[in-house]
C-alpha cells in the first residue's frame, strides 16, 4: 500500500513539473506583453458582495 502511495506521488510530481515547465515557457513568451483584458462577470461581483 505504501509503495502504491509513493508511485501516485511520483506520478503527481511528474505531472506538476511538466505543468510548471509549460507555465514558465508561456511566461517567457509573454514577457513584456500587456496582460489580456479581464472580463467582469456579474456572478463574481455578486459573490464578493455577499461576503
C-alpha positions as CSV (number, residue, x, y, z in Angstrom):
1,X,0.0,0.0,0.0
2,X,2.8,2.3,0.8
3,X,4.5,1.6,-2.5
4,X,1.3,2.5,-4.3
5,X,1.1,5.8,-2.5
6,X,4.7,6.6,-3.4
7,X,4.0,5.7,-7.0
8,X,1.0,8.0,-7.0
9,X,3.0,10.8,-5.5
10,X,5.8,10.4,-8.1
11,X,3.2,10.5,-10.9
12,X,1.7,13.7,-9.5
13,X,5.1,15.2,-9.1
14,X,5.9,14.4,-12.8
15,X,2.6,16.0,-13.9
16,X,3.2,19.1,-11.8
17,X,6.8,19.5,-13.1
18,X,5.5,19.3,-16.7
19,X,2.8,21.9,-16.0
20,X,5.4,24.1,-14.4
21,X,7.7,23.9,-17.4
22,X,4.8,24.8,-19.7
23,X,3.9,27.7,-17.5
24,X,7.5,29.0,-17.4
25,X,7.7,28.7,-21.2
26,X,4.4,30.7,-21.6
27,X,5.6,33.4,-19.2
28,X,8.9,33.8,-21.2
29,X,6.9,34.0,-24.4
30,X,4.6,36.7,-23.0
31,X,7.4,38.7,-21.2
32,X,6.9,42.4,-21.7
33,X,3.5,42.0,-23.3
34,X,0.3,43.5,-22.0
35,X,-1.9,41.1,-20.0
36,X,-5.2,40.1,-21.6
37,X,-8.2,42.2,-20.7
38,X,-10.1,41.0,-17.6
39,X,-13.8,40.1,-18.2
40,X,-16.0,41.4,-15.4
41,X,-18.5,38.7,-14.6
42,X,-21.7,39.6,-12.7
43,X,-21.6,36.4,-10.7
44,X,-18.1,37.3,-9.4
45,X,-19.3,40.7,-8.3
46,X,-22.3,39.2,-6.5
47,X,-20.2,36.5,-4.7
48,X,-17.8,39.2,-3.5
49,X,-20.6,41.5,-2.3
50,X,-22.3,38.7,-0.4
51,X,-19.4,38.3,2.0
